Every structure is written in C-alpha cells, then in structure tokens.
C-alpha cells in the first residue's frame, strides 16, 4: 500500500471520528518536560554500544473524544537531546481507566533533522497521565524505537489544555 492511500485512509478515519464526537468537545493543548533517551548501536562483530542522553521536549496535542472514556490524541513534539533534534509524532488511543487516570498507547513516527541517512524512524509509545486539574495533567511516557538505531526514551512532563 502506498503512502498516499495510507494518508487518505487516515484522513477519512479522523474525519469520521470528529463527526462521531460532535456532542463531545475537541480539546487542544501544549505539553513539555524532560526526557531520557537511550540509543543502542549494533557494531556487528563488536557487539552493541549504548548512548544515554537527557534533554527536553515540547509540543502540541489535540484530543478527539470518541465517547466519555475513549479519546484519540495525536501529538507533535519537538525533542532535543544531546546532539539530536527530532520531531516525535505519536497517535494515541487514550482510555480513562479510573477517575482522572488515563492509559495511552499507539504508533509514532520520529523525524531526525540532523542525523541518520534515513531520517524517518518508526516507534510505539505507551503513556499514562493523571489529571491534576481540569486543564493540567502530569504524564509519563515510554517510547520504543522499532527501527535499527531508533531511540528508546522515558519522558516526564506536564500538559495544559488551552
């Protein structure tokens, strides 16, 4: 399947979600915090070499409610860690498991600005968040890189609904 078809199918799925959630409010927000990113490099016969860096991230998100417990939450995050600068674009299925406590999981795409020949890396993210107030949450996220040389990371931060 080519990328145009994937984008077209994703567009229509998002449009259907928005139409389905007309009675629920779509919300926009910003988020940011600290991250610890781990890179593992396969040196073939010499084994593996690991790099660990601490950095920061910030970005925007939108919540498309499906019902009162399930939300689709795409994000665009700028991440700076050591010598690496990249965009992380996860698309979460967000589920409220208890009052104010949410679990999120979904695929992600990383775009590296100044590293790697193949600048796009695929990953999977899992996250949990807790609503401190109606417009402020604290979250923890683990990002798992699925490509060779793709980063794994642990993120701690705050999100603010605008």
ZADOTI-989334 format. One record per residue: residue number from 1; z, y, x of N, C-alpha, C, O in turn. Coordinates in Angstrom, 3 decimals. Atoms other than C-alpha are relative to their C-alpha. Layout:
<rs>
   k     n_c3     n_c2     n_c1    ca_c3    ca_c2    ca_c1     c_c3     c_c2     c_c1     o_c3     o_c2     o_c1
 NUM        Z        Y        X        Z        Y        X        Z        Y        X        Z        Y        X
...
</rs>
This chain:
<rs>
   k     n_c3     n_c2     n_c1    ca_c3    ca_c2    ca_c1     c_c3     c_c2     c_c1     o_c3     o_c2     o_c1
   1    0.000   -1.176    0.852    0.000    0.000    0.000    0.000    1.241    0.898    0.807    1.344    1.823
   2    0.055   -1.177   -0.862   -0.961    3.354    1.484    1.043    1.041   -0.409    1.647    0.958   -1.479
   3   -1.048   -1.000    0.202    1.321    6.378    1.760   -0.249    0.879   -1.223    0.709    1.312   -1.864
   4    0.288   -0.825    1.184   -0.468    8.355   -0.984    0.498   -0.676   -1.267    1.074   -0.023   -2.137
   5   -0.487    0.731    1.175    0.298    5.646   -3.533    1.517    0.007   -0.065    2.096    0.190   -1.136
   6   -1.467   -0.008   -0.035    3.925    5.461   -2.422    0.527    1.350   -0.450    1.452    1.417   -1.260
   7   -0.437   -1.345    0.386    4.306    9.242   -2.739   -0.248    0.232   -1.483    0.608    0.795   -2.164
   8    0.318   -0.179    1.415    2.597    9.236   -6.150    0.966   -0.779   -0.889    1.454   -0.240   -1.883
   9   -0.954    0.804    0.771    4.795    6.412   -7.474    1.387    0.623    0.059    2.069    0.703   -0.962
  10   -1.316   -0.642   -0.135    7.925    8.120   -6.101    0.071    1.272   -0.833    1.096    1.540   -1.459
  11    0.027   -1.229    0.796    6.892   11.413   -7.750    0.175   -0.304   -1.483    0.981    0.342   -2.153
  12   -0.102    0.327    1.417    6.427    9.811  -11.170    1.353   -0.614   -0.352    1.869   -0.394   -1.448
  13   -1.339    0.543    0.252    9.690    7.889  -10.854    1.030    1.121   -0.073    1.894    1.107   -0.950
  14   -0.931   -1.133    0.028   11.571   11.115  -10.044   -0.209    0.826   -1.266    0.762    1.279   -1.872
  15    0.268   -0.751    1.227    9.840   12.895  -12.947    0.588   -0.720   -1.205    1.154   -0.080   -2.092
  16   -0.581    0.767    1.105   10.883   10.089  -15.301    1.516    0.108   -0.006    2.126    0.187   -1.072
  17   -1.453   -0.151   -0.079   14.465   10.354  -14.056    0.441    1.355   -0.524    1.441    1.455   -1.235
  18   -0.356   -1.343    0.463   14.515   14.098  -14.695   -0.141    0.087   -1.512    0.731    0.650   -2.172
  19    0.184   -0.017    1.452   13.116   13.660  -18.225    1.100   -0.796   -0.684    1.606   -0.376   -1.725
  20   -1.042    0.845    0.572   15.637   10.875  -18.917    1.364    0.679    0.022    2.213    0.392   -0.821
  21   -1.313   -0.622   -0.174   18.526   13.067  -17.770    0.044    1.420   -0.552    0.805    2.246   -0.047
  22    0.064   -1.354    0.530   17.709   16.147  -19.878    1.342    0.494   -0.505    1.654    1.674   -0.345
  23   -1.277   -0.437    0.547   21.134   16.214  -21.535    1.092    0.082    1.067    2.185    0.571    0.781
  24   -0.948   -0.079   -1.107   22.910   15.918  -18.160   -0.493    1.054    0.986   -1.700    1.235    1.146
  25    0.362   -1.097   -0.892   22.962   18.754  -15.632   -0.437   -0.489    1.373    0.260   -1.276    2.014
  26    0.424    0.193   -1.378   20.939   18.545  -12.435    0.754    1.015    0.840    0.834    2.190    0.479
  27   -0.825   -0.885   -0.828   23.072   19.994   -9.643   -0.556    0.055    1.415   -1.085   -0.927    1.936
  28    0.453   -0.235   -1.366   22.196   21.452   -6.257    1.202    0.320    0.868    2.203    0.845    0.380
  29   -1.117   -0.300   -0.876   24.420   21.757   -3.224   -0.379    0.023    1.465   -1.516   -0.250    1.849
  30    0.129   -0.002   -1.456   24.911   22.120    0.503    1.086   -0.894    0.569    2.130   -1.090   -0.052
  31   -1.006    0.845   -0.645   26.754   19.842    2.893   -0.112    0.138    1.504   -1.141    0.554    2.036
  32    0.007   -0.065   -1.448   27.716   19.688    6.516    1.249   -0.626    0.576    2.206   -0.916   -0.143
  33   -1.158    0.587   -0.652   30.104   18.270    9.049   -0.318   -0.469    1.405   -1.260    0.003    2.044
  34    0.126    0.568   -1.341   30.467   16.295   12.261   -0.561   -1.411   -0.070   -0.362   -2.124   -1.053
  35    0.499    1.370   -0.048   28.704   13.120   13.289    0.152   -0.580    1.397    0.162    0.137    2.397
  36   -0.026    0.781   -1.236   28.996   10.460   15.956   -1.199   -0.932   -0.095   -1.257   -1.788   -0.978
  37    1.234    0.768    0.053   25.609    8.924   16.713   -0.062   -0.957    1.187    0.285   -0.601    2.313
  38    0.078    1.064   -1.003   25.019    5.682   18.626   -1.454   -0.444    0.132   -2.081   -0.838   -0.851
  39    1.339    0.494   -0.290   21.704    4.808   20.250    0.136   -1.238    0.875    0.928   -1.248    1.817
  40    0.045    1.195   -0.837   21.035    1.339   21.661   -1.435   -0.183    0.471   -2.362   -0.238   -0.338
  41    1.320    0.136   -0.601   18.106    0.927   24.034   -0.107   -1.393    0.606    0.747   -1.804    1.391
  42    0.249    1.332   -0.543   16.694   -2.522   24.814   -0.768    0.145    1.315   -1.916    0.590    1.321
  43    0.622   -0.098   -1.324   15.937   -2.655   28.560   -0.642   -1.324    0.417   -0.733   -1.630    1.606
  44    0.668    1.285   -0.212   14.190   -6.032   28.218    0.891   -0.960    0.776    1.914   -1.399    0.251
  45   -0.746    0.980   -0.801   15.468   -8.310   31.028    1.354    0.517    0.480    2.211   -0.274    0.873
  46   -1.243   -0.586   -0.499   18.266   -5.902   31.980    1.079    0.099   -1.078    2.210    0.487   -0.785
  47   -0.979   -0.059    1.089   19.991   -6.084   28.593   -0.119    1.280   -0.811   -1.180    1.903   -0.860
  48   -0.020   -1.170    0.869   20.990   -3.251   26.280    0.792    1.125    0.652    1.752    0.888    1.385
  49   -0.678   -1.188   -0.488   22.039    0.287   27.139    0.382    0.836   -1.218   -0.473    1.122   -2.057
  50   -0.468   -0.757    1.163   24.138    2.273   24.648    0.344    1.433    0.383    0.920    1.695    1.440
  51   -0.308   -1.418   -0.149   24.425    6.037   24.300    0.774    0.420   -1.243    0.403    0.050   -2.357
  52   -0.789   -0.505    1.120   27.046    7.721   22.112    0.145    1.506    0.158    0.546    1.983    1.219
  53   -0.071   -1.462   -0.039   26.940   11.437   21.266    0.680    0.514   -1.261    0.587   -0.099   -2.324
  54   -0.613   -0.673    1.145   28.921   13.762   18.993   -0.785    1.270   -0.281   -1.213    1.959    0.645
  55    0.758   -1.187    0.370   27.187   16.530   17.067    0.393    0.511   -1.368    1.486    0.239   -1.863
  56   -0.249   -0.562    1.327   26.922   18.347   13.772   -1.218   -0.225   -0.879   -2.300   -0.557   -0.395
  57    1.109    0.090    0.936   24.789   18.219   10.657    0.224    0.982   -1.139    1.350    1.399   -1.409
  58   -0.061   -0.865    1.165   23.994   20.424    7.699   -1.281   -0.148   -0.791   -2.331   -0.476   -0.238
  59    1.196    0.125    0.810   21.607   20.394    4.798    0.250    0.258   -1.463    1.270    0.825   -1.857
  60   -0.032   -0.225    1.445   20.931   20.446    1.095   -0.170   -1.331   -0.722   -0.680   -2.301   -0.162
  61    0.171    1.188    0.834   21.029   17.903   -1.715   -0.185    0.423   -1.449    0.120    1.555   -1.826
  62    0.134   -0.211    1.440   20.208   17.614   -5.404    0.445   -1.284   -0.686    0.154   -2.382   -0.210
  63   -0.467    1.151    0.783   21.823   15.317   -7.990   -0.780   -0.060   -1.305   -0.765    0.889   -2.088
  64    0.705    0.258    1.250   19.653   13.877  -10.779    0.783   -1.059   -0.765    0.674   -2.242   -0.441
  65   -0.798    0.992    0.727   22.022   12.210  -13.279   -0.878   -0.921   -0.855   -1.798   -0.472   -1.539
  66    0.648    0.994    0.851   20.802    9.020  -14.926    0.858   -0.210   -1.243    0.353   -0.215   -2.366
  67   -0.995    0.039    1.071   23.944    8.599  -17.027    1.281    0.600    0.569    1.238    1.240    1.620
  68   -1.237   -0.639   -0.454   27.582    9.651  -16.661    0.603   -0.661    1.247    1.533   -0.110    1.837
  69   -0.547    0.696   -1.166   28.227    7.139  -13.842   -0.999   -0.163    1.142   -0.599   -0.391    2.284
  70    1.045    0.251   -0.993   24.883    6.839  -12.003   -0.850    1.248    0.214   -1.284    1.892   -0.741
  71    0.769   -1.181   -0.382   23.033    9.598  -10.132   -0.942   -0.378    1.139   -0.600   -1.200    1.990
  72    0.891    0.096   -1.152   20.013    9.728   -7.830    0.203    1.284    0.803    0.097    2.383    0.260
  73   -0.309   -1.168   -0.832   20.821   12.036   -4.888   -0.826   -0.008    1.285   -0.424   -0.626    2.271
  74    0.730   -0.183   -1.256   18.105   12.894   -2.345    0.625    1.139    0.806    1.189    2.078    0.244
  75   -0.553   -1.012   -0.897   19.174   14.944    0.680   -0.997    0.286    1.118   -1.823   -0.562    1.454
  76    0.716   -0.347   -1.223   17.543   16.768    3.588    1.040    0.590    0.936    1.602    1.651    0.665
  77   -1.041   -0.402   -0.943   19.881   17.058    6.585   -0.604    0.254    1.376   -1.410   -0.539    1.863
  78    0.349   -0.278   -1.389   19.321   18.696    9.972    1.148   -0.513    0.854    2.305   -0.169    0.613
  79   -1.026    0.597   -0.852   21.182   16.765   12.674   -0.278    0.397    1.448   -1.398    0.262    1.940
  80    0.079   -0.330   -1.419   21.854   17.978   16.202    1.091   -0.780    0.710    2.277   -0.612    0.427
  81   -0.960    0.825   -0.725   23.490   15.517   18.564   -0.502   -0.169    1.430   -1.549   -0.774    1.660
  82    0.434    0.061   -1.393   23.303   15.824   22.345   -1.339    0.683    0.173   -1.507    1.837   -0.222
  83    1.346   -0.535   -0.203   19.655   16.333   23.315   -0.926   -0.266   -1.178   -2.104    0.089   -1.121
  84    0.826    0.402    1.130   18.400   15.054   19.952    0.169    0.967   -1.168    1.284    1.351   -1.522
  85    0.017   -0.788    1.228   17.419   17.194   16.965   -0.945   -0.703   -0.955   -2.098   -0.972   -0.619
  86    0.851    0.717    0.935   16.121   15.476   13.876    0.397    0.274   -1.438    1.494    0.758   -1.717
  87   -0.261   -0.072    1.431   15.860   15.501   10.095    0.325   -1.395   -0.497   -0.306   -2.374   -0.097
  88   -0.376    1.247    0.664   17.547   12.778    8.063   -0.222    0.230   -1.490    0.339    1.163   -2.063
  89    0.318   -0.146    1.420   16.188   12.307    4.518    0.356   -1.300   -0.716   -0.485   -2.191   -0.834
  90   -0.373    1.178    0.790   18.165    9.715    2.530   -0.247    0.244   -1.488   -0.254    1.385   -1.950
  91    0.063   -0.048    1.467   17.655    8.931   -1.155    1.023   -1.007   -0.499    0.833   -2.218   -0.393
  92   -1.127    0.831    0.407   20.897    7.625   -2.608   -0.028   -0.352   -1.478   -0.456    0.441   -2.316
  93   -0.487    0.343    1.331   21.821    5.728   -5.718    1.506    0.223    0.092    2.187   -0.435    0.878
  94   -1.412   -0.405   -0.067   25.259    7.286   -6.363    0.703   -0.484   -1.261    0.299   -0.154   -2.376
  95   -0.710    0.603    1.124   27.728    5.416   -8.561    1.475    0.392    0.045    2.121    0.281    1.087
  96   -1.416   -0.348    0.085   31.145    6.613   -9.729    0.796   -1.274   -0.275    0.726   -1.829   -1.371
  97   -0.753    1.250    0.125   33.454    3.626   -9.128    1.384    0.219   -0.591    1.961   -0.703   -1.168
  98   -1.297   -0.374    0.565   36.673    5.419  -10.151   -0.029    1.509   -0.196   -0.941    2.185    0.280
  99   -0.061   -1.437    0.228   37.688    8.881  -11.266   -0.068    0.745    1.335    0.826    0.607    2.170
 100    0.231   -0.841   -1.178   36.334   11.252   -8.552   -0.451   -0.755    1.249   -0.711   -0.117    2.270
 101    0.401    0.792   -1.163   35.377    8.378   -6.175   -1.398   -0.575   -0.220   -1.660   -1.218   -1.236
 102    1.394    0.423    0.120   31.686    7.618   -5.550   -0.411   -0.863    1.188    0.031   -0.639    2.315
 103    0.668    0.784   -1.040   29.762    4.987   -3.587   -1.487    0.308   -0.073   -2.050    0.435   -1.160
 104    1.422   -0.315   -0.056   26.213    5.730   -2.431   -0.679   -0.918    1.009   -0.093   -1.284    2.029
 105    0.788    0.810   -0.925   23.516    3.640   -0.793   -1.472    0.274   -0.245   -1.887    0.582   -1.362
 106    1.429   -0.183    0.161   19.834    3.981   -0.134   -0.735    0.055    1.321   -0.123    0.064    2.389
 107    0.818   -0.086   -1.208   16.955    4.158    2.312    0.006    1.423    0.554    0.318    2.382   -0.151
 108    0.123   -1.331   -0.598   16.485    7.022    4.746   -1.142    0.002    1.008   -1.517   -1.034    1.559
 109    1.034   -0.214   -1.005   13.775    8.416    6.978    0.520    1.066    0.955    1.039    2.095    0.521
 110   -0.372   -0.974   -1.020   14.527   10.209   10.255   -1.272    0.491    0.676   -2.152   -0.298    1.021
 111    1.118   -0.589   -0.736   12.052   12.612   11.852    0.555    0.699    1.232    1.294    1.676    1.113
 112   -0.484   -0.552   -1.262   12.739   13.371   15.527   -0.955    1.085    0.483   -2.159    0.853    0.590
 113    0.830   -1.119   -0.432   11.488   16.758   16.733   -0.455   -0.135    1.446   -1.604    0.180    1.755
 114    0.287   -0.105   -1.424   11.612   16.271   20.490    0.269   -1.282    0.780    0.621   -1.237    1.959
 115   -0.261    1.256   -0.686   11.976   12.591   21.292   -0.815   -1.095   -0.663   -1.136   -0.996   -1.847
 116    0.735    1.178    0.455   10.097    9.309   20.895   -1.478    0.322   -0.208   -1.834    1.428   -0.614
 117    1.420   -0.127    0.315    6.357    8.787   20.653   -0.213   -0.128   -1.495   -0.961    0.648   -2.089
 118    0.040    0.161    1.449    6.759    7.523   17.099    1.185    0.779   -0.568    2.321    0.310   -0.498
 119   -1.068   -0.908    0.406    8.764   10.373   15.574    0.700   -0.415   -1.291    1.802    0.064   -1.561
 120   -0.619    0.450    1.251    9.482    8.636   12.230    0.761   -1.297    0.223    0.224   -2.254    0.781
 121   -0.849    1.189   -0.099   12.333    6.122   12.119    0.583   -0.284   -1.379    0.984    0.641   -2.085
 122   -0.496    0.424    1.308   13.463    4.153    9.048    1.439   -0.475    0.135    1.817   -1.067    1.146
 123   -1.391    0.433   -0.021   17.092    3.511    8.172    0.516   -0.319   -1.385   -0.204   -0.217   -2.378
 124   -0.717    0.245    1.252   19.574    2.564    5.491    1.360    0.680    0.127    2.033    0.547    1.149
 125   -1.259   -0.745   -0.027   22.587    4.708    4.620    0.929   -0.504   -1.094    0.492   -0.821   -2.201
 126   -1.033    0.235    1.006   25.837    3.900    2.844    1.042    1.099    0.168    1.309    1.553    1.281
 127   -0.907   -1.135   -0.040   28.365    6.550    1.945    1.016   -0.119   -1.120    0.797   -0.811   -2.114
 128   -0.985   -0.143    1.063   31.469    7.256   -0.056    0.416    1.463   -0.036    0.460    2.129    0.997
 129   -0.447   -1.384    0.122   32.635   10.596   -1.406    1.130    0.071   -1.018    1.243   -0.756   -1.923
 130   -1.111   -0.237    0.911   35.707   11.924   -3.151   -0.053    1.460   -0.429   -0.101    2.358    0.411
 131    0.040   -1.358    0.540   35.623   14.977   -5.435    1.374    0.647    0.130    2.315    0.262   -0.564
 132   -1.248   -0.737   -0.164   38.360   17.348   -4.245    0.187    0.945   -1.181    1.275    1.038   -1.751
 133    0.047   -0.839    1.199   37.419   19.837   -6.987   -1.314   -0.311   -0.705   -2.036   -1.216   -0.287
 134    1.269    0.223    0.697   34.511   20.041   -9.458   -1.203    0.379    0.857   -2.306   -0.119    0.627
 135    1.133   -0.431   -0.809   32.375   21.727   -6.807    0.134   -0.327    1.494   -0.744    0.041    2.275
 136   -0.208    0.317   -1.412   33.783   20.407   -3.488    0.336   -1.479    0.165    1.209   -2.008   -0.522
 137   -0.328    1.401   -0.285   33.737   16.860   -2.110    0.102   -0.234    1.502   -0.453    0.515    2.307
 138   -0.087    0.479   -1.379   34.639   15.104    1.121   -0.748   -1.322    0.051   -0.645   -2.132   -0.870
 139    0.791    1.227   -0.071   32.350   12.331    2.310    0.001   -0.603    1.402    0.190    0.080    2.409
 140    0.178    0.783   -1.224   31.953    9.642    4.949   -1.284   -0.801   -0.184   -1.511   -1.389   -1.241
 141    1.293    0.673    0.107   28.540    8.150    5.689   -0.236   -0.826    1.258    0.092   -0.396    2.364
 142    0.467    0.806   -1.124   27.265    5.330    7.895   -1.508   -0.145   -0.126   -2.012   -0.586   -1.159
 143    1.455    0.115   -0.032   23.590    5.440    8.848   -0.378   -1.117    0.965    0.049   -1.122    2.120
 144    0.434    1.143   -0.797   21.985    2.245   10.135   -1.487    0.141    0.295   -2.308    0.124   -0.622
 145    1.402   -0.064   -0.388   18.747    2.588   12.095   -0.618   -1.386   -0.036   -0.040   -2.339    0.487
 146    0.643    1.310    0.144   16.319   -0.226   11.306   -1.159   -0.203    0.971   -1.653   -1.321    1.115
 147    1.081    0.106   -0.977   13.637    0.532   13.921    0.572   -0.140    1.400    1.744    0.147    1.646
 148   -0.396    0.010   -1.411   13.739   -0.071   17.655    0.290    1.436    0.433   -0.479    2.340    0.107
 149   -0.456   -1.312   -0.456   15.548    2.897   19.251    0.460    0.915   -1.127    0.688    2.100   -0.884
 150   -0.487   -0.838    1.094   16.640    4.155   15.825    1.514    0.137    0.116    2.202   -0.810    0.496
 151   -1.437   -0.224   -0.173   20.105    5.694   15.785    0.839   -0.575   -1.131    0.387   -0.681   -2.271
 152   -1.040    0.282    0.984   23.205    4.471   14.008    0.959    1.172    0.082    1.130    1.758    1.152
 153   -0.896   -1.150   -0.059   25.689    7.145   13.033    1.098   -0.066   -1.026    0.975   -0.722   -2.060
 154   -1.139   -0.142    0.897   29.008    7.915   11.417    0.186    1.492   -0.245    0.294    2.272    0.702
 155   -0.032   -1.404    0.386   29.263   11.210    9.512    1.257    0.293   -0.813    1.648   -0.501   -1.668
 156   -1.167   -0.464    0.747   32.317   13.109    8.220   -0.277    1.439   -0.410   -0.599    2.267    0.442
 157    0.305   -1.369    0.382   31.854   16.234    6.131    0.441    0.373   -1.390    1.137   -0.373   -2.079
 158   -0.292   -0.559    1.312   32.150   18.364    3.037   -1.305    0.367   -0.683   -2.279    0.740   -0.030
 159    1.139   -0.417    0.797   29.697   19.037    0.222    0.453    1.006   -1.037    1.555    0.897   -1.575
 160   -0.329   -1.057    0.949   29.626   22.087   -2.048   -1.114    0.124   -1.020   -2.265    0.365   -0.656
 161    0.956   -0.191    1.092   27.886   22.239   -5.443   -0.178    1.499   -0.209    0.805    2.232   -0.311
 162    0.270   -1.432    0.196   26.195   25.628   -5.913   -0.143    0.347   -1.462   -0.372    1.508   -1.801
</rs>
